[in-house]
Amino acid sequence: MSSLAGCEALLEPKTTLSLAISHHGTRNEKGVLPNFGEAEAARVFVNDKGWQVNLAEGVIVMTAAQVESCAGESFDFELPYGPFPEYQLAQDQDLVDFASVDLPEGTYCKLRVEYGRYQSSLAEQAFDTPYQVHGHASVEGLTVYLAGTAVDPSGAQEGANWKFQTNQTSIVELDLSTAEDGRPLTITGKEPGGKALTVAKTYDAFFRGVDFANFDAEAINDRLLEVLSAETYVRVGAQIF
């Protein structure tokens, strides 16, 4: 019986679901993505308090992902390159393949992603070459690290240097129940090229409501993951537009 069950498992069609990660600025009122800076350059934008923000360093670390079927069965993604310290100064809208999982036929209603601390010791255990940590700041033990300057374009107020960071962990649950034309993500086992999901986030959202003339860095640190969770979304396919 066990041999027969093993053969049936081998014959069960599966499809590889890949997961890509991306980032960008907040869409304008027409839904168009902005250009706040080129690859490897600071991101420069004006927040809702009128401050010109210069994001000179930015890393957000993703450490795990899981997909759940509509029947409640969970499947963990494999991370061949280990945790991903996503450099926010890399080209906006570029996609980085983060993980994959082989899924049986069925419908899938939830995706969970984990933002967690970067640990080089875990990265070194990756099956393949770990992702490179970009930027000049040490992010060891951190989940989010952002640093830069802010200036008042009118010159009426003195500029500010700032650094925001957190070492806390957050699991973000994303809805896939209406991901494909109002229906759940569906795996038939007949997708020879596999299927893909893209998870993206908006980096300028961290600065909404921040008045750099009088700001509480610790309070901002405390809500970094709350903002990150609210600004993380998923799309079917390997694309951001």
N, C-alpha and C positions, 0 to 999 in steps of 0.2 A: 504493500500500500504506500509506504513512504517513497519507494522508487517511482511509482506511478505519479504521485503528487509532485515529485521533483521534476518529472518530465513535463507535466502540465504547466508548472511554473515557468519552465524554459520556453514553452510554446506560447505563453501569454504575451500578446503584442504590447510593446511599450514604446513610448515616445520620449525623446529627450527634451526637457523644458530648460532653456537657458535663461539666465538672469543677468541683465546689464544694468550698470549704474551711471547716472548722469547728473548734471547740475546746470543751473542757469539763473538769470535774474527774473524778477516778477513780470509777468505779461502786462502790457498796457491795456487800456480800456477796450481796444479792438482785438485783444487776444494775441498780439504780436510779441514775440520774445525780443528783449532789448539787447544791445551790444554795450556792455559795461567795460570791456577790455579784451585784448587779444591774449593768446596763449602765453603763459609765463610772465604776464604783466599784471600789475595791480588792477583790481576792480574798482571803478570810480563811479559813484552814483549819488544822488541827492535823496535823503530820506524825507519822511513826512513832516519832520520838524525843521526842514530847510537847511540841514547840514550836509555839506559835501563830504561823503565818507570815502576814504581811501583804504580799501581792504588789501593790505600788503602781504599778509600771511593767513592761510586758511586751510585747515585739515579737518575732515569729518570721517570718523572710522566706523566701518560696518564690519561686524564680526560673525554674523550667522544669518541664515534665511530658512524658511520652512513654508511649505504649501499644504493646505488642508482641503480634502475633498468635501463635497457637499454632504457626504454621509458621516463626516467627522474623523476620517482617518488622516493622520499627519505624515508628511514625507519631508525629510531633511535634505537640503541642498548640499552637494559636495563642494568644498572650497579648495580647489587644487593649489591656489596660490596663497592661501591663508587669509588673515584679516586684510581689509582694504582701507588704507589711509588715503581717502579721496582728496586730492589736492584741488582746492577750490579755484586756484589760479590756472589750472589746466583749461584748455579750450572749452568754452561753454557749449553744451549740447553734444559734445563728444561722448561716445559710449565706451565703457570698459566692461568686458565680460568678467563677471564676478564668480558665478557659480552655475551648477547645472544639477538636474535630477532626472532619473528615468521614471516615468509615471505610467501606470496601467490605464486602460480605458476607463473613462468616467468623467464626471464634472467636478470642478474645483471652485470653491467659494471664498477662500481666504488665502492671503499671503502675509507672512510675518517676517519682518526684518529686524535684526538686532543692531543697535548702535552701542558699541562698547569700547573699553579701554584698549589702546594699542599696546601689545606686548611683543617685543622683538623675539622673545624666547618661543612664543607660539608660532610666530611667522617663520622662524627657522625650521619648524617641524612640518611645514607645508610640503605636500607631495612634489610640487614643482617649484620653480624659482619664485620666492616671495615678491610681492609688490614692493617697489622702491618707495621710500618715504621722501617726498619732495619738500622743498622749502628750507629755511635756515633755522627754524625753531625745533627744539626737542619736543616730540609729542609722546614719548614713552609714558605709559600710564594714563594718557588722556583720551577722551572720546571726541571732544570738540575743542579746537584751538583756533581762535581768530585774533588778529592783531593788526593795528594800523593807526591812522590819524583821521581827524575830522576838522574841517575848517568852516567858518561862517562865510559864505560867498560875499556877503555885504561888508565884511570886515568889522562889523559892529561888536563882535565877541571874539575872545581869544580862542585859538584852536586847542585841540586836545589830542594827546596820545592815549591810546586805549589798548587793553588786552582782555579778552574774555575767554574763559575755558571751563571745562567740567570733566570730571573723571567718573561721572555716574553712567549707568547703563539704562537703556530704554528699548523696549520691544514695541514696535509699531505694527498694528494689525491693519491690513489694507483689504478692501472689499473686492472680490473677483466675481461676485454673484451676478453682476450685470456687465461684465467686462467685454463680452463679445456681442455687440448689437442688442444689449439688454438681457442677454443670457449668460450663464456662468461660463468660465473658461472650460472648454471641452477638449478632451483627449480621446481620439478614436483608435489610436494604435496604427493609423494609416497615414501618418505625417512623416514621409521619408526624410524630409529636411529638418524635422523637429519643429518646435514652437518656441517663442521667446516672450519674455516680459522685460520691461524697462522700468526701473524705479528711479525717480528724479526728485530733486529738491530745489528750493529757491534760497540762495545764500543771503540776499539783501533783506530778507524778512526778519533776520535777527535784529535789525536796526530800526524797525518801525517803532515809533513812539519814544525813541531815545533822544533826549535833549543833552547834547554834549557840554552845555554850559553848566549843567548840574545833574550828573548821572551817578547812580549807585552801581558800581561794577559788580559787587557781590550779588545784588538783586538780579542783574542781567545774567550772571553766571547761573543762578538758580533756575532761570526759566529757559535756558538754551535748549534743553531737550524737549520742553513743552512746545516751543516754537518749531523745532525740527520735526517733531511728530506731526504737527498740524500742517507743515509744508511738504511732507513727503507724500508722493502719489505714485500710482502704478498705471502703466499703459501696456496693452497687448502689442507685441511686435518689438523689434529692435529699432526704435526710432523715437525722436523727440522733435516736434515741429510746432 
